[in-house]
Amino acid sequence: MKDINLLSQRRAGVLLHISSLPNDKGSGNLGKQSHHFVDFLHNSGIKVWQTLPLGVPHADGSPYQCLSAHAGNPALISLESLKDKGWLQETEQCDTCTAGPGFGLHCLIAKSYDGFLNLASSTEKQLYIDFCKDKADWLDDYTLFVAIRNQFSAQCWNQWPTDLKERKPKALKEARTRLASAIEIIKFEQYVFYSQWMSLKAYASEKNVLLFGDIPIFVSYDSADVWANSKVFKLDKKGEMSVVAGVPPDYFSETGQRWGNPHYDWKYLKRTNFSWWKQRLKSQLEMFDILRIDHFRGFEAAWEIPADEETAINGTWVEAPGEALLTALTDELGDIPLVAEDLGIITDKVDKLRTDFNLPGMKILQFAFSDTAENPYLPHNYEKNYVVYTGTHDNDTTLGWFNSLNDHEKQHIYHYLGNSQTSMPCLLIGAAFSSVANLAIVPMQDILELGGEHRMNTPGTTDGNWKWQFSWDQLTEDKVNRLSNLVSMFAR
């Protein structure tokens, strides 16, 4: 059982995805740089590291649209760590292997499996056997799903031959036999990912750094979850979606956001006592100390868009049994250190659902300065049970946001914060840290004082997102000292 009091103490955190860690050979990963980052957090007095979801993304790279609600992204595996174990030779390389997250098998991880079989100790091999057994409730479906999907050139499961699409037992048995070698490698990938993540988690714990995860409320249609658990979702007899998820027009988009995820069949979930959600939360609580539910308001009501609509404008709100769900989850898992992402159109019913379960909400300082003194994102309107951010992965960097404002807007911000001598983004970081909110989170871009060209994601777009990485030379001694002083000054 997790300690929900983790969210009642005054702390500061940094938002940085694993892929954004420095790596001159590609995407950031779970190797030495991740441990080095924990050292930086510890030495700065930062006690929370928030990441984006760790799942296996589709071709666009979004961690919010993944092939599984449980599986980890093999692209985050550190090959150097495999070499350190001796399972992969130092000279091994593959310049032609371009299989990205969710596509094919990384040939070097496949080669390391041979090294594992030949060189791993009996203890390590038993750990692998135990992992496959412990995670079988999702791992078996996921590995078969990926092996079949790779066989059909990454086609969505609804394009597969009918017997596989409909999971006919004979067809599944034949596929498991035919694809046994590929399935074993995919299982090994997950074992390596899990092992490296848990090593990082243990190191962070030694340094008094909590790991803060992110759960997208919806899952991708093209996922092992939907293929293997079709009754959980609103699908027709052919397995197709008649409605898809999204949000109506808001701050981020004039036409709303059409995410395209399937909606839940809440009647079925209630009949099964929400077992699918219990499994999902249990899996993530093993990985993280704190969890955020992205789009929490979908537990009270979700925006259903006809599947044939190109935008999210013509949707309707459909109620969800959030109270029953959260009751079932807490009955099963105890009090959960859960943060509710309650941004956007929030009703009294959504607020009541959050407060009834004592869940912290979110405050975004970049949203604070456009209206009146009653703006709920202004620090004087906060309560302790919130998590305050300068901005999130969906926002511009604070410097990029501030530079886009006109002079009047900038002067209004300086007037409210009371210090025109401190530049952005340091002034906004100070406002977050000085607020009464128990947890204050700052994106790494703001600590590095970077402009809008370094933002992580622009909602409603598909190109150029999720690729940002920092380098250690951007983190000067002055910036580290400034951060440490703010942590100390405001008792975080």
C-alpha positions in Angstrom: 0.0 0.0 0.0 1.3 3.5 -0.9 1.4 6.3 1.5 -1.1 9.0 0.5 0.6 11.4 2.9 3.3 11.7 0.2 1.1 14.4 -1.3 0.5 16.3 1.9 4.1 17.3 2.5 5.7 20.4 1.0 8.0 19.4 -1.9 9.4 20.6 -5.2 9.7 18.5 -8.4 11.0 18.6 -11.9 9.1 17.4 -15.0 11.3 15.6 -17.5 10.6 12.5 -19.6 13.1 9.8 -19.8 13.6 10.3 -23.6 14.7 13.9 -22.8 17.7 12.8 -20.9 21.1 13.6 -22.6 22.3 11.0 -25.0 24.6 11.7 -27.9 23.6 8.5 -29.6 19.8 9.0 -29.7 16.9 9.2 -27.3 17.5 9.4 -23.6 17.2 6.1 -21.7 17.4 4.3 -18.4 21.2 4.2 -18.2 23.8 6.2 -16.3 22.3 9.5 -17.3 19.1 8.7 -15.5 21.0 8.0 -12.3 23.0 11.2 -12.9 19.8 13.1 -13.1 18.6 11.7 -9.8 21.9 13.0 -8.4 21.2 16.5 -9.7 17.7 16.4 -8.2 19.0 15.2 -4.8 21.9 17.8 -4.7 19.4 20.6 -5.6 16.9 19.6 -2.9 14.3 18.5 -5.4 12.3 15.5 -4.1 10.1 14.5 -7.0 10.8 13.5 -10.6 7.7 13.5 -12.8 7.9 11.7 -16.1 5.4 11.3 -19.0 3.9 7.8 -19.5 6.5 5.1 -20.1 4.4 3.1 -22.6 5.2 1.9 -26.2 4.1 4.7 -28.5 2.9 4.5 -32.1 4.7 6.1 -35.0 4.0 9.7 -33.8 6.0 9.1 -30.6 3.2 10.3 -28.3 3.5 8.6 -24.9 -0.3 9.2 -24.5 -1.2 6.8 -27.4 0.5 3.5 -26.7 0.4 -0.2 -27.6 -0.3 -1.2 -23.9 -1.4 0.3 -20.7 1.3 -1.9 -18.9 4.3 -2.5 -21.2 7.4 -0.2 -21.1 8.9 1.4 -24.1 11.9 -0.7 -25.3 13.4 2.4 -26.8 14.1 3.6 -23.3 16.3 0.6 -22.5 20.0 1.3 -22.0 22.1 -0.8 -24.3 25.2 0.3 -22.4 23.8 -1.4 -19.3 23.4 -4.6 -21.2 27.0 -4.3 -22.3 28.1 -3.8 -18.7 26.4 -7.1 -17.9 28.3 -8.8 -20.7 25.1 -9.8 -22.5 25.9 -7.5 -25.4 29.4 -7.2 -26.9 31.0 -3.8 -26.9 31.6 -4.0 -30.6 27.9 -4.8 -31.5 26.1 -2.1 -33.4 23.4 -1.9 -36.0 23.4 1.2 -38.2 20.6 -0.2 -40.4 18.2 -1.0 -37.6 15.7 1.8 -37.7 12.9 0.1 -35.8 11.5 2.7 -33.5 9.2 2.4 -30.5 6.6 -0.1 -31.1 8.0 -1.4 -34.4 9.8 -4.6 -34.8 12.4 -6.0 -32.5 15.5 -4.0 -31.7 18.1 -6.3 -33.1 20.7 -5.4 -30.4 18.2 -6.3 -27.6 17.6 -9.6 -29.5 21.3 -10.2 -29.6 21.6 -9.5 -25.9 19.0 -12.2 -25.2 21.5 -14.7 -26.6 24.1 -13.3 -24.2 21.6 -13.5 -21.4 21.0 -17.2 -22.1 24.7 -18.0 -22.3 26.0 -15.8 -19.5 23.3 -14.9 -17.0 23.5 -16.4 -13.6 20.9 -18.9 -12.4 19.6 -16.2 -10.1 19.1 -13.8 -13.0 17.4 -16.5 -15.1 15.0 -17.2 -12.3 14.2 -13.5 -12.0 13.2 -13.6 -15.6 11.1 -16.6 -15.1 9.4 -15.0 -12.1 8.8 -11.8 -14.1 7.1 -13.6 -16.9 4.9 -15.5 -14.4 4.1 -12.4 -12.3 3.1 -10.3 -15.3 1.4 -13.0 -17.3 -2.0 -11.4 -16.9 -1.0 -8.7 -19.4 2.4 -9.8 -20.7 1.1 -12.9 -22.6 -1.5 -10.9 -24.5 0.9 -8.0 -25.1 3.7 -10.1 -26.5 1.4 -12.0 -28.8 -0.2 -8.8 -30.0 3.2 -7.2 -30.8 4.5 -10.3 -32.6 1.3 -10.5 -34.8 1.4 -6.8 -35.4 5.0 -6.9 -36.5 4.1 -9.8 -38.8 1.5 -7.6 -40.5 3.8 -4.6 -40.9 2.3 -2.7 -37.9 -1.2 -2.8 -39.2 -3.9 -2.1 -36.6 -5.5 -5.2 -35.2 -8.8 -4.5 -36.9 -7.1 -5.1 -40.2 -5.8 -8.6 -39.3 -7.3 -11.8 -40.6 -10.7 -12.4 -39.0 -9.7 -15.3 -36.8 -6.8 -13.3 -35.3 -8.8 -10.1 -35.1 -11.6 -11.9 -33.2 -9.2 -14.0 -31.1 -10.4 -17.4 -32.1 -8.6 -19.9 -29.8 -7.3 -22.1 -32.6 -5.8 -19.1 -34.4 -4.2 -17.7 -31.2 -2.7 -21.1 -30.4 -1.2 -21.5 -33.9 0.2 -17.9 -33.7 1.8 -18.5 -30.3 3.5 -21.6 -31.7 4.6 -20.0 -35.0 5.8 -16.8 -33.4 7.3 -18.4 -30.3 10.8 -17.0 -30.9 9.7 -13.5 -31.5 7.4 -13.6 -28.5 10.3 -14.7 -26.2 12.4 -11.7 -27.3 9.5 -9.3 -26.7 9.1 -10.8 -23.2 12.8 -10.3 -22.7 12.6 -6.7 -23.8 9.9 -6.1 -21.1 12.0 -7.8 -18.5 15.0 -5.7 -19.3 12.9 -2.5 -19.3 11.3 -3.4 -16.0 14.7 -4.4 -14.4 16.3 -1.1 -15.5 13.4 0.9 -14.3 13.2 -0.7 -10.9 17.0 -0.2 -10.5 16.4 3.5 -11.2 13.5 3.6 -8.7 15.6 2.0 -6.0 18.4 4.5 -6.7 16.0 7.4 -6.5 14.6 6.0 -3.2 18.1 6.0 -1.8 18.4 9.6 -2.7 15.0 10.5 -1.3 13.6 11.3 -4.7 10.0 10.1 -5.4 9.0 9.0 -8.9 5.8 10.6 -10.2 4.1 8.8 -13.1 1.3 9.7 -15.5 -1.7 7.6 -16.6 -3.6 8.6 -19.7 -7.3 8.0 -18.8 -7.9 6.5 -22.2 -6.0 3.8 -24.1 -5.2 3.6 -27.8 -7.6 1.6 -30.0 -4.6 0.0 -31.7 -3.4 -1.6 -28.4 -3.2 -5.0 -26.8 -5.7 -3.7 -24.2 -8.5 -3.2 -26.7 -7.7 -6.3 -28.8 -7.6 -8.6 -25.7 -10.3 -6.9 -23.7 -12.9 -5.7 -26.2 -15.8 -5.9 -23.8 -14.2 -3.2 -21.7 -14.8 -0.7 -24.5 -17.6 0.7 -26.6 -17.2 -1.2 -29.8 -19.7 -2.6 -32.2 -20.1 -6.2 -33.2 -17.3 -5.8 -35.8 -15.0 -4.3 -33.2 -15.2 -0.8 -34.6 -15.7 2.4 -32.7 -18.9 4.5 -33.2 -17.7 7.2 -30.8 -14.2 8.4 -29.9 -12.7 10.4 -27.1 -11.5 13.9 -27.0 -12.2 17.3 -25.5 -14.3 20.3 -26.7 -12.8 23.6 -27.9 -10.7 25.1 -25.1 -7.5 27.1 -24.4 -5.4 24.7 -26.5 -7.6 24.4 -29.6 -10.5 26.2 -31.2 -11.8 23.0 -32.6 -11.1 20.9 -29.5 -9.0 17.8 -29.5 -10.2 14.6 -31.3 -8.0 12.0 -29.6 -9.6 9.0 -31.4 -9.4 6.7 -28.4 -12.3 4.3 -27.6 -14.6 5.1 -24.8 -15.2 2.7 -21.9 -18.2 0.5 -21.5 -18.8 1.6 -17.9 -21.8 -0.8 -17.5 -19.5 -3.8 -18.2 -16.8 -2.4 -16.0 -19.2 -2.0 -13.1 -20.5 -5.6 -13.6 -16.9 -6.8 -13.3 -16.2 -4.6 -10.3 -13.7 -2.5 -12.3 -11.2 -5.4 -12.4 -9.5 -4.0 -15.6 -8.9 -0.7 -13.9 -7.7 -2.3 -10.7 -5.1 -4.3 -12.7 -4.0 -1.1 -14.5 -3.5 0.9 -11.3 -1.8 -2.0 -9.5 0.7 -2.2 -12.4 1.5 1.5 -12.2 1.7 1.7 -8.4 4.5 -0.8 -8.6 6.4 1.5 -10.9 5.8 4.9 -9.3 5.5 6.5 -5.9 2.9 9.0 -7.1 0.5 8.9 -10.0 -1.4 11.5 -12.1 -4.6 10.6 -13.9 -4.6 12.6 -17.1 -8.0 14.0 -17.9 -9.5 13.2 -14.5 -12.8 14.8 -15.5 -13.4 11.8 -17.7 -14.2 9.9 -14.6 -17.3 12.1 -14.1 -18.2 12.7 -17.7 -16.4 12.2 -21.0 -16.7 14.0 -24.3 -18.0 11.5 -26.9 -17.4 12.4 -30.5 -19.1 10.6 -33.4 -16.3 8.5 -35.1 -17.0 10.0 -38.5 -16.4 13.6 -37.3 -13.1 15.2 -38.3 -13.0 17.5 -35.3 -14.1 17.4 -31.6 -16.7 20.2 -32.0 -19.8 18.1 -32.4 -19.6 15.9 -29.3 -21.6 15.4 -26.1 -20.8 14.8 -22.5 -21.7 11.3 -21.3 -21.6 10.5 -17.6 -19.1 8.0 -16.1 -19.4 6.2 -12.7 -16.3 8.0 -11.1 -17.5 7.6 -7.5 -18.0 3.8 -7.9 -14.7 3.4 -9.7 -12.6 5.3 -7.2 -14.4 3.5 -4.3 -13.6 0.1 -5.9 -10.0 1.2 -6.5 -9.4 2.4 -2.9 -11.2 -0.7 -1.5 -8.8 -2.9 -3.4 -5.6 -0.9 -3.3 -6.0 1.4 -0.2 -5.5 5.1 -0.3 -3.7 5.9 -3.5 -1.3 8.9 -3.9 -3.2 10.1 -6.9 -3.2 13.6 -8.5 -6.2 14.6 -10.6 -5.4 16.5 -13.8 -8.5 18.8 -13.6 -7.7 21.3 -16.3 -10.2 22.5 -18.9 -13.9 22.5 -18.5 -14.4 21.6 -14.9 -17.8 21.4 -13.3 -19.0 21.3 -9.7 -19.5 17.6 -10.0 -15.9 17.0 -11.1 -14.7 19.1 -8.2 -16.8 17.2 -5.8 -15.6 13.8 -7.1 -12.0 15.0 -6.6 -12.5 16.5 -3.1 -14.6 13.5 -1.9 -11.6 11.3 -2.4 -9.1 14.0 -1.2 -7.2 14.1 -4.5 -5.0 17.1 -5.2 -5.9 19.0 -8.3 -3.6 21.0 -10.6 -2.8 24.7 -11.0 -1.0 26.1 -14.1 0.6 29.5 -13.6 0.7 30.3 -17.3 -3.2 30.2 -17.1 -3.3 32.7 -14.2 -3.0 36.2 -15.6 -5.6 36.6 -18.3 -8.8 37.3 -16.3 -9.7 38.7 -12.9 -8.5 38.4 -9.3 -10.8 35.4 -9.0 -8.9 33.4 -11.6 -8.4 30.0 -10.0 -4.9 29.7 -11.2 -3.6 32.8 -9.4 -1.6 31.7 -6.3 -3.7 33.6 -3.8 -6.6 31.3 -4.7 -4.8 28.1 -4.0 -5.2 25.6 -1.2 -2.6 23.2 0.1 -4.0 20.2 -1.6 -2.9 21.1 -5.1 0.1 20.6 -7.4 1.2 23.8 -9.0 3.1 23.9 -12.3 4.7 26.8 -14.2 3.6 24.9 -17.3 3.1 21.3 -18.4 4.4 19.2 -21.3 1.4 20.6 -23.3 2.4 24.3 -22.6 5.0 26.4 -24.2 8.1 26.9 -22.1 7.6 29.7 -19.6 10.1 31.9 -21.5 8.4 31.2 -24.8 5.0 31.9 -23.3 6.1 35.2 -21.7 7.8 36.4 -24.8 4.6 35.9 -26.8 2.7 38.4 -24.5 2.3 42.1 -25.2 3.8 44.8 -23.0 0.6 45.4 -21.0 0.3 41.7 -20.2 3.9 41.5 -19.1 3.5 44.5 -16.8 0.4 43.0 -15.3 2.3 39.8 -14.4 5.2 41.8 -12.9 2.8 43.9 -11.0 1.1 40.9 -9.5 4.3 39.0 -8.7 5.8 42.2 -7.3 9.4 41.9 -8.6 10.2 43.4 -12.0 13.9 42.9 -11.2 13.8 39.1 -11.6 13.6 37.8 -15.1 11.4 35.0 -16.5 11.2 32.1 -16.0 12.9 32.5 -12.6 10.1 34.7 -11.3 7.4 32.2 -12.2 9.4 29.4 -10.6 9.6 31.4 -7.5 5.8 32.0 -7.5 5.2 28.3 -7.8 7.7 27.4 -5.0 6.4 30.2 -2.7 2.7 29.2 -3.1 0.8 27.2 -0.5 0.4 24.2 -2.8 2.0 21.1 -1.3 3.8 20.1 -4.5 5.4 22.5 -7.0 6.6 21.0 -10.3 8.7 22.8 -12.9 9.5 21.5 -16.4 13.3 21.1 -17.0 13.1 23.6 -19.8 12.1 26.3 -17.3 15.0 25.5 -15.0 17.3 25.8 -18.1 15.6 29.1 -19.0 14.9 27.9 -22.6 12.6 29.4 -25.2 9.6 28.1 -27.1 11.6 26.2 -29.6 12.3 23.7 -26.8 8.7 22.9 -25.9 7.9 19.2 -25.6 4.5 19.1 -27.3 2.0 21.4 -29.2 -1.5 19.9 -28.8 -3.4 19.4 -32.0 -0.2 18.9 -34.0 1.6 15.7 -35.0 5.0 16.9 -36.2 8.1 17.7 -34.1 6.7 16.7 -30.8 8.1 14.5 -28.0 11.7 14.8 -29.3 13.3 17.5 -27.0 16.5 16.6 -25.1 18.6 18.7 -22.9 22.4 18.6 -22.4 24.3 19.0 -19.2 26.2 22.1 -20.5 22.8 23.9 -20.4 22.7 23.4 -16.7 25.1 26.0 -15.4 26.3 26.3 -11.8 24.3 29.5 -11.5 21.1 27.8 -12.5 21.7 24.9 -10.1 22.4 27.4 -7.2 19.3 29.5 -8.0 17.1 26.4 -8.0 18.6 25.1 -4.7 18.2 28.6 -3.1 14.5 28.6 -4.1 14.0 25.1 -2.7 15.5 26.2 0.6 13.9 29.6 0.8 10.4 28.2 0.5 10.9 25.1 2.6 10.4 22.6 -0.2 
